[in-house]
Amino acid sequence: MMLRQRCGSLTVLAMVLLIFFTKDGSGQTDIHLSTEKPGSGTIPIVVSDFETDISASAGIAAYISRVLEKDLLYTGVFDPVRYEAGSDTLAEGRTASAIVEGSLSKNEAMYTLEARLLDFSSREVIFSKRYSFKSDAKRSIAHHLCDEILFFLAGETGIATTRILFTRKEGEFKNLYMIDYDGFGERRVTKDELVVSPEWIDHDRFCFTSYRRDNPDCYLFDPVKNTRTNISHRKGINVAGSYFAPRDELAMTLSLKGNSEIYLIRSSGEVVTRVTNNRAIDCSPSWSPNGGEIAFVSDRRMSPQIYVMDRYGGNTRRLTHRGSYNTSPAWSPRGDMIVFVSRESWLYRLRLISPDGLMEEDLFDDMYSYEDPCWAPDGRHLATTVQFAGVPWIVVVDVESGSKRRLVQGESSSWSPLKE
């Protein structure tokens, strides 16, 4: 997978395809980039069983409560706790910050959850919410409630309603799948195709590159309308890297003349501009949150390194100087750091670097290889590909605590943005 100096258009195309398609690896303004131990600084919160006067609703109430506990735990902010059996005290004399309680009622096929968040000490109501839903939406209700709690108690935007795209190798094919952020609700998007590099456009639409027509073309898919549009079928590779919604600009790698360069195109497929113009291989673009700069990979100094340029292709600067193989940059939604993959001996490490290049560190120093990182919209979590016994898995990482959660077998993930 080494990037090499250009030596003919066929060689270049083969090299780029290797970079994109054969890797078998399964924010804050104060830039110190330190990671803490798992569980540190979490907020204890009590999740009470939701009351119901209908025995048939007891299972739904208990289900929502269990999912909510998991969601709160996955935030990395909360430590969900329960009262000791038969009492209203917490184990080991602990205290908590807040209590979640409520009641569930049913009217024909509709359920109504009256949920309340209370201060633990005073029992004063912080907020109350009412959700009306059918039984098949019970998991979604728990996700929405978790995000409300996180916002009110920590001032942070939650990701419990987000989804993750990923690919999975199935024989000679590599199909595209979608899954909820917590590993539930897996559904297949493509069948019997070779798919790579999925990328969300907005909360409902995404694009991906497929060899459906024997060329790596880029398709836009709308699962709500169940429509699929070929937005870039130019000769050579057509690989989406990052989307900036305010200007409807999709940063892509195209090889129109044999050499890979970065272009901006509309979600309709219209080319806006060519951004790079270099004899080297330029690929893997990632927008800064404000759309002013793009991080990308180039071998213009003989080895793949991370560079940053402005949206017009000017003011290019090399960001990484440590290591001879650095790829897959992903700019945090918070804007304060860029995660990338760096090869160290036979391992691929996840590293964090500040956009000015002054601060850099490894995220983990274990014996696993990490590839294809992508950020959740909260800028705290990311998804990455990790090999376990030769099988690639999507793993969710809490950058601030260092905790990891194995999600699903697959690789090449992309995390959906929040719904506006």
N, C-alpha and C positions, 0 to 999 in steps of 0.2 A: 504493500500500500504506500510505498515511499513515493513522494513527489520528486520528480527529477526535472532537470533543465530541459526545455523544449527541444525535441529532436525530430521534428516532422509532425504533420498534422495527425496522422494515424496514431502515432505514439502518444501524442497529447490526449487524444480522445480516449484511448485505452486507459491512460493513467487517471483521467478524471472519472471515468466510469468505475475504476477501482476505488477511488476515494469515496465516491457516493454509495456504491452498491455492493461492495464486498466486505465491509466491516462486519465481522461476525460477533461483535459485542452485543451479546444478546440482542436587597437592598438598603437602607439607612444611609444618611448623608455623612455620618461620622465613619470614615473609611478605616476601620481597624481589621476587618475581615476575620475576626476570631470566631471559632466555633466552640460552643459550650458543651458540657456533658449532658446526655439525655436526661430529661426530667427536671432540670434546674430552673428555678424561678417560675414554676407553673402555679396557676391559681386554682385552689380547691373549690369545686362547685358541686352542690348536691343536686342529683337528678332524682326526683321523687316519682313513684309510680303514678301515672295519670288515673284519676278516678273515673269510674263509669258505673251506671246503674243498670246496665244491660249486660248480662253474662256473655252474650254473643260478641260484644265489643271488647271484651277483656283482652283477647289475643291481639287485636289491632293496637290497643293502648300500650300493651307490654312491648310490642314490636317497635313502635315509634320511640318508646323510652330507651330501648336497647340501642337502636340506631343512633339516637341523639347522643348517648354516652360515647359511642365510638367516634362520632363526628367531633365532639368536643375534645376528645383525646388526640385526634389527628391534627387539630389546630396547632398543637405544640404549646399552646398558651394555657390550657386548662388541665386540671387533674380531677376528673369526675369521681365523686365519692358517694357512698350510700350510707343511710342510717343503719345502725346496728339492728338486727332483727328484733322486732317487738318494742323498739324504743325510738325516741326522737333525738338521740345523741349520736355523735360520730365516734368511730373506733379510736381508741388510744387518746381520747381527750382532744381530738383535732378540732379545728374550727374551719369555717369556709367563708367564702366571699359572698356567695349568692345561692339561692335555691330556685330550681325550676320545678314548677308544679302545674297542675291543670286538670281539666275534666274533658271526657270524650262522650259525645252523645251521637245518636243515629236517628235519621228521619228517612225512611225508605232506603234508597241506595246511597244516600249521602251521609257522610260523617262530618261532625263539627268538633274541632279541638279548640278549647279555650285554654290557652297557655299563659302562664304568668311567670315573670322573673322577679324574685324578691331579694332584698338585702338580707343576709343571713342573720345579722344581729338584731336589727330593728323590725324585720318582717315587713318593711314598707315595700310597696310595689314599685319596681323600676320600670317595667312596661308590661302590658298585656296584649296578646295577639289572638285573633280568631282566624282559624283556617277551616274552610269547607272543602271537602274532597271525597272522591270515591276510593274504595279500598286499594285499588292498584296504584294510587298516588301516595300511599302512606310513607314510603321511604323518602319521597321528595319533600313531604311536609317536615320530616325530621331534619333534612338538609337545610331547608329554609329557616327553620327555627334556630338551628346552630349558628347560621350566619348572622341572624338578628342578635343573638346573645353575644357573639364575638364583637359586633359593632358597638353595642351598648356598653359592654364592660371593658373592652380593650381599645376601642376606636379603630379597629382594623377591619378591612373588607374580607369576608370569608370566601372560600373556594369550594364549599360543599356541593354546590350545584353545577360545578364544571365537569367536563369530560376530557378524555384523553384518547387520541388516535395512536395506533401502533400497527406495525406489520408483523406477520407471522409466517414463517416458512412452512409450506405444506407441499411436500414432494418437490416438483420442479417449479412450483409457483411460490409467490410470496404475496399473500392477500392482505387487504386493509381491514382493520377492525376498529371498533369504537367501544369504550368502556367508561362507566362513571368513575369519578375520581377515587372512590373507595374500593374499586375492584368489582363492583356489581354491575349487572345489566349489560354484559358483553353482547355485542351484535356485529355480524360480519357485513362489510360494505361492498367488497368485491369478491368475485369467485373466479378461480382459475386464471389469475393474472400475475404478472410480475410487477409489484408496486413498490415504490421507494419514496422517501422524503415527503411524507404528509405535512401539510401546513394549514392551520386554521386561518380563514379570512375574517370571520366574525363568529359570534356564538352559534350560528346555525349553518354556516357554509365553510367548506374547506377545499383545498386543492391537493393534488398528489401527482406524481409522475408514474406513468404506466407504459409497459411495452405492448399494450393491446394491439397496436398496429405495427409491431416490429420496429418501433422507434421510440426512444424515451420522450414521450409527449406529456404535456401538463394538462390535467383535467380539473375543472371546477365542478364540485358536487354539492347539491342542495338536498339533504335528506328529507326535509319537510315536503318539498315539491317532488322529490324523487327524480330530479333532473341531473344530467351529466353533460357538461359542455367542454369540448376541447379548446382551451384558450391559448395554447402554444404548441404548434406541431411543426416548428421550424426544423430544418435539417440539423442533426446532431442532438446534443442533450438539451433538455428543457426542464430545469429543476428549480422549483420555488425555494427560496431561502427564508424570507421574512416579509411580513405584510405591515404597512403603515396605513391604518384605516382613514385618518383625516384627509389624506390626499389620494386615497385609493391607489397606492403604489406598492406593487409587489416586486421586491428585489429578487431577481432570478439569475441563475447561471445559464447562459446560452453559449453554444459553440457554432455560431453561424458560419464562421470562416475557418473552422477546425480548431481554433484556440479558444479556451474557455474564458469568457469575460462576464462581467456583472452588468445587467441591464435592469431598468425599471419598466414595468408594464402595468397596465390597468387590469382590473379583475375581468374586464371584457376581452383581454388579449392584446389590446392596442399597445404598441411600444411607445413609451414616453421618452426615454433617452438611453444611450449607452453610457455607463458610468466609468468603467475602467478601459484602458487601452494600453496593454502591456504585453510584451512577448512572453511573459511568465503566465502560469496558471493562476487565475483569480476565481475564487469560488466561495461558497458557504457564507453569503451575506447575512448580517443580523442588524436590524435597525436599533438605534438608541431610542428610548421611550419618547423623546421629543421630536423624533424624525429629522434631527439635524446632522447626524453622523451614521456611518455604517461600519461595523466591524466585519472583517472578512479574512479569508486565508489566501496567502500567495506564496509562491516559491521563488520570488524575484531575487532572493538572496541565497539561492541554491537549495534551501530546505523549507518546508512548510512552516510559516510563522503567522501570527495574528497581527493584522494591520488595522488601522482606523483611518477613515477618510470622511470628508464632508459629503453631503448628498449629491453634489455635483462631480465628485471624483477628485477634488482638490485637497490640499493640505494633508496629504497622506503621510502617516507616521507609523513606524514599526512599534508594536506594543510589547510583544514578547521577545526576550533575549535569553532566557534560561531554557536549555534543552534544544534539541535539533529537530523535533517533530511536534508541532503544536497545531491542532485543528479544532473544528466544531465550536466556534465561538457562539455564545448566546448571551445577549445583553439583558441584564435584570430589568424587570418592569419598574423597579425603584430607581434605576439609573446609576447606582453607586458601584456596581461591579459587573464583570463579565466572567462567566464560567467558560472553560474550554478544556479540551483533552490534550494531555501531554504524555508522550511515550517515555517511559523510564525503564530501561532494560527491556524485559518482555511484558511489562505491565503498562496499561493505559491509566493514567491518573487524572482525576478531576482537580483542576486548579481554579482559583479565584484570583482575579487581578482587577485593580482599580482602573478606570478609564484613562487616567494619566500615567499608568504603568509604574507608579511609585510603590505600590503595595501588592504583594503577590504571595500566595501560600497554597499548599496542598489542602484539599478538603478532607481526604482520608489518607492514612499511611498503611492500610491493610494489604492483603495479598490478592485482592480482586482487581479485575480490569473494568473500567467504567468508560462508556462511549455514548455518543449522541445525546448530550444533556439538553433539556429544554425547561424553561421556567414556568411555574404556575403564575397566574396573574397577581398573586399576593407578594411575589418577590422573595418569599421565604422558603418555599418548597420548589423542588425541581424533580423531574423524572429523568432517569438515565437507564441505559442498558447495561446489565451485569450478567456475566456468564456464571452459572452454577452447574458444575459437573458437565460442562460442554453445552448446556442449554441456556439460551439467552432469555432473560427475564426483564420486565420493566420494573424498576425499583424507584420508589418515591423517597426522596431525601429531604429532611428538615435541615436546612443549612445552618440555622441558628443553634439548634440543639445537637446536631450530629446524628440524630436517629434515622433509621432506614426502615422502610416497609416494602416487602416484596408484594407486587401487585398482580402481575399476570405474565404468562409466557409470551414473549414477543420482543420486538426491537424497534428502533427508530420512532420514538414517541413524539407527539406534539400535543401541548396542553391548550385547551380552549380558553379564549378570553371570557370575561364576565359579560353577562347579558346587560345591555344598556337599557 
